[in-house]
Amino acid sequence: MSNTERIIRLKTVLDRTGLSRSTIYRKIAEGTFPSQVKISIHGAGWHESAINRWIADPARYREEEPAE
């Protein structure tokens, strides 16, 4: 299984995007930044692939709608 999905934590997301913590959470609320994934009771992270998609085209990123 060579292409496993990694979960990255806030510090890594901050380093990779150059955004502030408050900007990330504001953009999540707007739907213009990937949502967090709950990984434990008190922990959360992001799918690395979603962050990579945002980095590739931040102006056009929109959170994907869940399939009904």
DSSP file (Angstrom, degrees, kcal/mol; ACC not computed):
  #  RESIDUE AA STRUCTURE BP1 BP2  ACC     N-H-->O    O-->H-N    N-H-->O    O-->H-N    TCO  KAPPA ALPHA  PHI   PSI    X-CA   Y-CA   Z-CA
    1    1 A M              0   0    0      0, 0.0     3,-0.4     0, 0.0     0, 0.0   0.000 360.0 360.0 360.0  87.8    0.0    0.0    0.0
    2    2 A S        +     0   0    0      1,-0.2     2,-0.5     2,-0.0     0, 0.0   0.759 360.0  54.0 -87.7 -25.6    2.3    2.7   -1.3
    3    3 A N  S    S+     0   0    0      2,-0.0    -1,-0.2     3,-0.0     2,-0.2  -0.436  72.1 162.4-110.4  61.4   -0.2    5.6   -1.6
    4    4 A T        -     0   0    0     -2,-0.5     2,-0.5    -3,-0.4    -2,-0.0  -0.489  44.2-109.8 -76.0 147.6   -1.7    5.7    1.9
    5    5 A E        -     0   0    0     -2,-0.2     2,-0.3    43,-0.0    -1,-0.1  -0.667  33.5-149.6 -80.3 123.2   -3.5    8.9    2.9
    6    6 A R        -     0   0    0     -2,-0.5    42,-2.6    -3,-0.0     2,-0.5  -0.688   4.0-142.6 -93.0 147.4   -1.6   10.8    5.6
    7    7 A I  E     -A   47   0A   0     -2,-0.3     2,-0.4    40,-0.2    40,-0.2  -0.943  19.9-162.3-104.4 126.6   -3.2   12.9    8.3
    8    8 A I  E     -A   46   0A   0     38,-2.9    38,-2.7    -2,-0.5     2,-0.1  -0.857  10.9-128.9-112.8 149.2   -1.2   16.1    9.0
    9    9 A R     >  -     0   0    0     -2,-0.4     4,-2.0    36,-0.2     3,-0.5  -0.332  32.2 -92.8 -93.0 172.8   -1.5   18.2   12.1
   10   10 A L  H  > S+     0   0    0     34,-0.4     4,-3.1     1,-0.2     5,-0.2   0.866 120.2  56.3 -55.8 -45.4   -2.0   22.0   12.5
   11   11 A K  H  > S+     0   0    0      1,-0.2     4,-2.2     2,-0.2    -1,-0.2   0.905 110.0  46.2 -57.2 -42.3    1.7   22.9   12.8
   12   12 A T  H  > S+     0   0    0     -3,-0.5     4,-2.7     2,-0.2    -1,-0.2   0.904 112.3  50.5 -66.4 -41.8    2.4   21.2    9.5
   13   13 A V  H  X S+     0   0    0     -4,-2.0     4,-2.4     2,-0.2     6,-0.3   0.918 110.7  49.6 -62.6 -43.5   -0.6   22.9    7.8
   14   14 A L  H  X S+     0   0    0     -4,-3.1     4,-2.2     1,-0.2     5,-0.2   0.927 113.4  46.4 -60.1 -45.5    0.5   26.3    9.1
   15   15 A D  H  < S+     0   0    0     -4,-2.2    -2,-0.2    -5,-0.2    -1,-0.2   0.905 116.1  44.4 -63.5 -42.8    4.1   25.7    7.8
   16   16 A R  H  < S+     0   0    0     -4,-2.7    -1,-0.2     1,-0.2    -2,-0.2   0.827 122.4  34.6 -75.3 -32.0    3.0   24.4    4.4
   17   17 A T  H  < S-     0   0    0     -4,-2.4    -2,-0.2    -5,-0.2    -3,-0.2   0.765  89.8-137.2 -95.2 -27.2    0.3   27.1    3.8
   18   18 A G     <  +     0   0    0     -4,-2.2     2,-0.2    -5,-0.3    -3,-0.1   0.555  60.5 131.4  78.6   7.0    1.8   30.2    5.4
   19   19 A L        -     0   0    0     -6,-0.3    -1,-0.3    -5,-0.2     2,-0.2  -0.511  59.4-113.3 -88.4 159.8   -1.6   31.0    6.8
   20   20 A S     >  -     0   0    0     -2,-0.2     4,-2.2    -3,-0.1     5,-0.1  -0.491  28.8-109.8 -84.1 163.5   -2.3   31.9   10.4
   21   21 A R  H  > S+     0   0    0      1,-0.2     4,-2.1     2,-0.2     5,-0.2   0.915 119.1  49.4 -58.6 -45.7   -4.4   29.7   12.7
   22   22 A S  H  > S+     0   0    0      1,-0.2     4,-2.1     2,-0.2    -1,-0.2   0.869 109.2  52.2 -65.7 -35.9   -7.3   32.1   12.7
   23   23 A T  H  > S+     0   0    0      2,-0.2     4,-2.6     1,-0.2    -1,-0.2   0.904 107.7  52.3 -66.1 -40.7   -7.3   32.5    8.9
   24   24 A I  H  X S+     0   0    0     -4,-2.2     4,-2.2     1,-0.2    -2,-0.2   0.946 111.9  44.9 -59.5 -48.6   -7.4   28.7    8.5
   25   25 A Y  H  X S+     0   0    0     -4,-2.1     4,-1.9     2,-0.2    -1,-0.2   0.846 112.7  51.4 -67.9 -33.0  -10.4   28.4   10.8
   26   26 A R  H  X S+     0   0    0     -4,-2.1     4,-1.7     2,-0.2    -1,-0.2   0.924 110.9  48.3 -65.9 -43.6  -12.2   31.3    9.1
   27   27 A K  H  X>S+     0   0    0     -4,-2.6     5,-2.4     2,-0.2     4,-1.1   0.862 107.9  54.8 -66.3 -35.5  -11.6   29.8    5.7
   28   28 A I  H ><5S+     0   0    0     -4,-2.2     3,-0.8     4,-0.2    -1,-0.2   0.940 108.2  49.5 -59.8 -46.0  -12.9   26.4    6.9
   29   29 A A  H 3<5S+     0   0    0     -4,-1.9    -2,-0.2     1,-0.3    -1,-0.2   0.839 111.8  48.7 -62.3 -33.4  -16.1   28.2    8.1
   30   30 A E  H 3<5S-     0   0    0     -4,-1.7    -1,-0.3    -5,-0.1    -2,-0.2   0.648 113.8-118.9 -79.2 -15.8  -16.4   29.8    4.6
   31   31 A G  T <<5S+     0   0    0     -4,-1.1    32,-2.4    -3,-0.8    -3,-0.2   0.638  86.1 111.4  84.9  15.2  -15.8   26.5    2.8
   32   32 A T  S   <S+     0   0    0     -5,-2.4    -4,-0.2    30,-0.2    29,-0.2   0.194  71.2  48.8-107.9  15.5  -12.7   27.7    1.1
   33   33 A F  S    S-     0   0    0     -6,-0.7    -2,-0.2    -5,-0.2    30,-0.1  -0.984  97.8 -88.2-149.2 146.3  -10.2   25.5    3.1
   34   34 A P        -     0   0    0      0, 0.0     2,-0.1     0, 0.0    -6,-0.1  -0.237  44.7-119.6 -58.2 140.7  -10.3   21.8    3.8
   35   35 A S        -     0   0    0      1,-0.1    12,-0.4    -7,-0.1     2,-0.1  -0.382  30.6-101.3 -75.5 157.5  -12.2   20.7    6.9
   36   36 A Q        -     0   0    0     10,-0.1     2,-0.5    -2,-0.1    10,-0.2  -0.361  24.5-136.5 -75.4 159.4  -10.4   18.9    9.7
   37   37 A V  E     -B   45   0B   0      8,-3.5     8,-2.2    -2,-0.1     2,-0.4  -0.983  20.4-124.9-116.3 127.1  -10.7   15.1   10.3
   38   38 A K  E     +B   44   0B   0     -2,-0.5     6,-0.3     6,-0.2     3,-0.1  -0.580  33.3 170.8 -73.2 126.9  -11.2   14.0   13.9
   39   39 A I        -     0   0    0      4,-2.1     2,-0.3    -2,-0.4     5,-0.2   0.523  64.6  -7.4-115.5 -11.3   -8.5   11.5   14.8
   40   40 A S  S    S-     0   0    0      3,-1.6    -1,-0.3     1,-0.1     3,-0.2  -0.936  88.2 -76.4-164.6-177.0   -9.2   11.1   18.6
   41   41 A I  S    S+     0   0    0     -2,-0.3    -1,-0.1     1,-0.2    -3,-0.0   0.917 131.5  16.6 -58.7 -44.1  -11.3   12.6   21.3
   42   42 A H  S    S+     0   0    0     -3,-0.1     2,-0.4    -4,-0.0    -1,-0.2   0.257 115.8  83.0-113.7  11.1   -9.0   15.7   21.5
   43   43 A G        +     0   0    0     -3,-0.2    -4,-2.1   -34,-0.0    -3,-1.6  -0.904  43.2 167.2-124.3 147.7   -7.2   15.5   18.3
   44   44 A A  E     +B   38   0B   0     -2,-0.4   -34,-0.4    -6,-0.3     2,-0.3  -0.971   2.6 166.7-147.8 160.5   -7.8   16.5   14.7
   45   45 A G  E     -B   37   0B   0     -8,-2.2    -8,-3.5    -2,-0.3     2,-0.3  -0.841  30.3-101.1-155.4-168.8   -5.8   16.8   11.5
   46   46 A W  E     -A    8   0A   0    -38,-2.7   -38,-2.9    -2,-0.3     2,-0.4  -0.940  32.7-105.8-127.3 148.6   -6.2   17.3    7.8
   47   47 A H  E  >  -A    7   0A   0    -12,-0.4     4,-1.8    -2,-0.3     3,-0.4  -0.614  29.2-139.0 -68.2 128.2   -5.9   14.9    4.9
   48   48 A E  H  > S+     0   0    0    -42,-2.6     4,-2.5    -2,-0.4     5,-0.2   0.870 101.2  57.6 -59.7 -37.2   -2.6   15.7    3.2
   49   49 A S  H  > S+     0   0    0    -43,-0.3     4,-2.1     1,-0.2    -1,-0.2   0.875 104.8  51.1 -63.3 -36.9   -4.2   15.3   -0.2
   50   50 A A  H  > S+     0   0    0     -3,-0.4     4,-2.1     2,-0.2    -1,-0.2   0.903 110.8  48.2 -66.8 -40.7   -6.8   18.0    0.6
   51   51 A I  H  X S+     0   0    0     -4,-1.8     4,-2.8     2,-0.2    -2,-0.2   0.905 110.2  52.5 -64.7 -40.7   -4.1   20.4    1.7
   52   52 A N  H  X S+     0   0    0     -4,-2.5     4,-2.1     2,-0.2    -2,-0.2   0.895 108.2  50.7 -61.7 -40.0   -2.1   19.7   -1.4
   53   53 A R  H  X S+     0   0    0     -4,-2.1     4,-1.3     2,-0.2    -1,-0.2   0.908 111.7  48.2 -63.4 -40.9   -5.2   20.5   -3.6
   54   54 A W  H  < S+     0   0    0     -4,-2.1     3,-0.4     1,-0.2    -2,-0.2   0.931 111.1  49.7 -64.5 -44.9   -5.7   23.8   -1.7
   55   55 A I  H  < S+     0   0    0     -4,-2.8    -1,-0.2     1,-0.2    -2,-0.2   0.876 107.1  56.1 -61.2 -37.7   -2.0   24.7   -2.1
   56   56 A A  H  < S+     0   0    0     -4,-2.1    -1,-0.2     1,-0.2    -2,-0.2   0.831 133.3   1.4 -65.3 -32.6   -2.2   23.9   -5.9
   57   57 A D    >X  +     0   0    0     -4,-1.3     3,-0.8    -3,-0.4     4,-0.7  -0.440  67.4 167.1-156.5  73.6   -5.1   26.4   -6.4
   58   58 A P  G >4 S+     0   0    0      0, 0.0     3,-0.5     0, 0.0    -3,-0.1   0.832  77.1  57.8 -64.3 -33.1   -6.2   28.3   -3.3
   59   59 A A  G 34 S+     0   0    0      1,-0.2    -5,-0.0    -5,-0.1    -2,-0.0   0.799 115.1  36.0 -68.6 -27.4   -8.3   30.9   -5.1
   60   60 A R  G <4 S+     0   0    0     -3,-0.8    -1,-0.2    -6,-0.1     2,-0.2   0.394  87.2 122.0-106.9   2.0  -10.5   28.2   -6.7
   61   61 A Y    <<  +     0   0    0     -4,-0.7     2,-0.3    -3,-0.5    -7,-0.0  -0.454  32.7 173.5 -69.7 134.9  -10.7   25.6   -3.8
   62   62 A R        -     0   0    0     -2,-0.2   -30,-0.2   -30,-0.0     2,-0.1  -0.993  39.4-104.0-137.5 139.8  -14.1   24.8   -2.5
   63   63 A E        -     0   0    0    -32,-2.4     2,-0.2    -2,-0.3   -31,-0.0  -0.401  45.3-110.8 -60.5 133.7  -15.0   22.1    0.1
   64   64 A E        -     0   0    0     -2,-0.1    -1,-0.1     1,-0.1     3,-0.0  -0.453  28.4-119.6 -70.3 137.7  -16.5   19.2   -1.7
   65   65 A E        -     0   0    0     -2,-0.2     2,-0.1     1,-0.1    -1,-0.1  -0.577  31.2-110.5 -74.9 136.0  -20.2   18.6   -1.1
   66   66 A P        -     0   0    0      0, 0.0     2,-0.1     0, 0.0    -1,-0.1  -0.439  36.8-106.9 -66.6 142.0  -20.9   15.2    0.5
   67   67 A A              0   0    0      1,-0.1    -3,-0.0    -2,-0.1     0, 0.0  -0.452 360.0 360.0 -69.0 139.2  -22.8   12.8   -1.9
   68   68 A E              0   0    0     -2,-0.1    -1,-0.1    -3,-0.1    -3,-0.0   0.432 360.0 360.0 -96.7 360.0  -26.4   12.3   -1.0
